[in-house]
């Protein structure tokens, strides 16, 4: 299992559209057998900062399985307008 964290910086004028896009994209994640859980959080102290957390069954499940699936196409279509606002996107192993 790996945890993917995606940090975004979203202009306040686009915040509602961003949140709606991830609500739509969530259906694609939920339909994937490789996605175990996901959530989107907004920073309280700095509302333009968002973190998306996606738990994948494995790195290969994400990068080969999900990205080559029909679910990826609909996921990416929903979030594509915000890809340029990604500050960081990394995978982590849980250690506890």
DOZADO-167116 format. One line per 3 residues: number of its first residue (from 1); their letters; for each residue x, y, z of C-alpha. Coordinates in nm, 3 decimals. Each point is the difference from the previous one (the first is absolute). Layout:
<pazas>
NUM	A	X:Y:Z ~ ...
</pazas>
This chain:
<pazas>
1	XXX	0.000:0.000:0.000 ~ 0.123:0.352:-0.081 ~ -0.143:0.341:0.081
4	XXX	0.009:0.269:-0.267 ~ -0.005:0.361:0.116 ~ -0.071:0.277:-0.250
7	XXX	0.045:0.358:0.124 ~ -0.181:0.274:-0.190 ~ -0.004:0.380:0.018
10	XXX	-0.347:0.106:-0.121 ~ -0.106:0.359:-0.065 ~ -0.295:0.086:0.228
13	XXX	-0.212:0.082:-0.306 ~ 0.051:-0.358:-0.125 ~ -0.044:-0.178:0.335
16	XXX	-0.364:-0.098:-0.058 ~ 0.078:-0.137:-0.347 ~ 0.300:-0.192:0.138
19	XXX	-0.205:-0.160:0.276 ~ -0.275:-0.088:-0.248 ~ 0.259:-0.153:-0.238
22	XXX	0.134:-0.227:0.273 ~ -0.353:-0.094:0.105 ~ -0.059:-0.112:-0.360
25	XXX	0.341:-0.170:-0.022 ~ -0.073:-0.188:0.322 ~ -0.243:-0.225:-0.183
28	XXX	0.279:-0.115:-0.230 ~ 0.227:-0.071:0.296 ~ -0.273:-0.194:0.178
31	XXX	-0.060:-0.207:-0.313 ~ 0.367:-0.104:-0.017 ~ 0.101:-0.325:0.164
34	XXX	0.342:0.157:0.064 ~ -0.126:0.294:0.208 ~ -0.063:-0.093:0.363
37	XXX	-0.095:0.346:0.132 ~ 0.027:0.369:-0.084 ~ -0.078:0.342:0.141
40	XXX	0.054:0.368:-0.068 ~ 0.091:0.247:0.276 ~ 0.029:0.379:0.005
43	XXX	0.243:0.176:0.234 ~ -0.170:0.197:0.277 ~ 0.280:0.256:0.037
46	XXX	0.060:0.036:-0.374 ~ -0.322:-0.075:-0.193 ~ 0.171:0.002:-0.341
49	XXX	0.198:-0.312:0.103 ~ -0.160:-0.339:-0.065 ~ 0.124:-0.355:0.049
52	XXX	-0.143:-0.299:-0.182 ~ 0.076:-0.336:0.163 ~ -0.052:-0.321:-0.198
55	XXX	0.078:-0.343:0.141 ~ 0.095:-0.247:-0.273 ~ 0.039:-0.377:0.024
58	XXX	0.356:0.040:-0.138 ~ 0.211:0.239:-0.203 ~ -0.044:-0.229:-0.301
61	XXX	-0.375:-0.009:0.059 ~ -0.005:0.377:-0.026 ~ 0.251:0.060:-0.277
64	XXX	-0.077:-0.297:-0.225 ~ -0.344:-0.123:0.108 ~ -0.194:0.320:0.064
67	XXX	0.174:0.214:-0.260 ~ -0.079:-0.251:-0.274 ~ -0.364:-0.042:0.104
70	XXX	-0.317:0.168:-0.129 ~ -0.042:0.151:0.349 ~ 0.320:0.200:-0.047
73	XXX	-0.137:0.174:-0.309 ~ -0.304:0.131:0.186 ~ 0.208:0.084:0.310
76	XXX	0.251:0.200:-0.202 ~ -0.269:0.178:-0.200 ~ -0.148:0.129:0.326
79	XXX	0.328:0.122:0.157 ~ 0.188:0.106:-0.316 ~ -0.076:0.374:0.043
82	XXX	0.191:-0.005:0.331 ~ 0.310:-0.200:-0.094 ~ 0.200:0.322:-0.040
85	XXX	-0.069:0.088:0.364 ~ 0.169:-0.314:0.136 ~ 0.289:0.091:0.229
88	XXX	0.101:-0.355:0.087 ~ -0.112:-0.354:-0.083 ~ 0.172:-0.292:0.175
91	XXX	-0.056:-0.354:0.120 ~ 0.074:-0.106:0.358 ~ 0.025:-0.333:0.179
94	XXX	-0.178:-0.028:0.333 ~ 0.241:-0.091:0.278 ~ -0.240:-0.029:0.291
</pazas>
